[in-house]
Amino acid sequence: MRLLNRVCVLGVLAVMTGCGVNPYRSNTTTETGQETAQPSTPATETAAPQQPDRTGRPVSPPVRISRVEPTPAARQMLANAEAAAREGRYDQAMLMVERAQRMSPKAGDVYLMMARLHYDQQRYAKSEQLCLKALSLAGDDKAFKESAMYSLDQARQAQGK
């Protein structure tokens, strides 16, 4: 029992000591013997070399974002929804796409399919909104962006914009 108490006390002391340490600050001693905290960069931050712009200020390279693909189950749900839409069962198709959205909420394919279903039902404003959402999730996929832009143009033309 005493051993367990000692281990617990040592554990608490170790945790408290670790909480007081800031890995992003380094202490330096001044001439008077006082310690001062100096900010330092964390070891995980390795800055990429920055290229200067025309004014001479450094510019970071653009961030590349890849498009999120739907999960296999969501992709199957989208295929079933497309088949239902071809048969004119838009309510069922929309339910399937909404289910796919819950499975893959960051997949632009889902929003693009929703946009196309709304377009087919002459809900052009909703179709436009969903195309914009799909575009925001397109990442750096040029083919997907072109497809979403085409659907967006169709929805806007149908609204007379």
FENQUI-V335925 format. One record per residue. N is the residue number from 1. NEAR is the number of other ideal C-beta (glycine too) atoms within 10 Angstrom. Layout:
# FENQUI-V335925
N_NEAR, N_NEAR
This chain:
# FENQUI-V335925
1_5, 2_6, 3_7, 4_8, 5_9, 6_10, 7_10, 8_10, 9_10, 10_10, 11_10, 12_10, 13_10, 14_10, 15_9, 16_9, 17_9, 18_8, 19_8, 20_6, 21_7, 22_11, 23_9, 24_11, 25_11, 26_11, 27_9, 28_9, 29_9, 30_8, 31_5, 32_5, 33_6, 34_8, 35_9, 36_10, 37_11, 38_9, 39_8, 40_12, 41_9, 42_8, 43_8, 44_6, 45_8, 46_7, 47_8, 48_7, 49_7, 50_11, 51_9, 52_9, 53_9, 54_6, 55_6, 56_6, 57_8, 58_10, 59_11, 60_10, 61_9, 62_7, 63_6, 64_7, 65_11, 66_9, 67_17, 68_17, 69_14, 70_21, 71_13, 72_10, 73_12, 74_22, 75_17, 76_14, 77_24, 78_25, 79_13, 80_16, 81_26, 82_15, 83_13, 84_19, 85_20, 86_10, 87_9, 88_10, 89_14, 90_15, 91_11, 92_15, 93_25, 94_18, 95_14, 96_24, 97_26, 98_13, 99_16, 100_26, 101_19, 102_10, 103_17, 104_20, 105_13, 106_13, 107_22, 108_26, 109_23, 110_29, 111_24, 112_25, 113_27, 114_25, 115_28, 116_23, 117_23, 118_21, 119_19, 120_14, 121_15, 122_8, 123_16, 124_19, 125_13, 126_15, 127_26, 128_22, 129_17, 130_26, 131_28, 132_14, 133_16, 134_27, 135_19, 136_11, 137_20, 138_23, 139_15, 140_12, 141_17, 142_9, 143_9, 144_18, 145_16, 146_11, 147_19, 148_25, 149_14, 150_11, 151_21, 152_20, 153_13, 154_17, 155_24, 156_15, 157_10, 158_15, 159_11, 160_6, 161_10
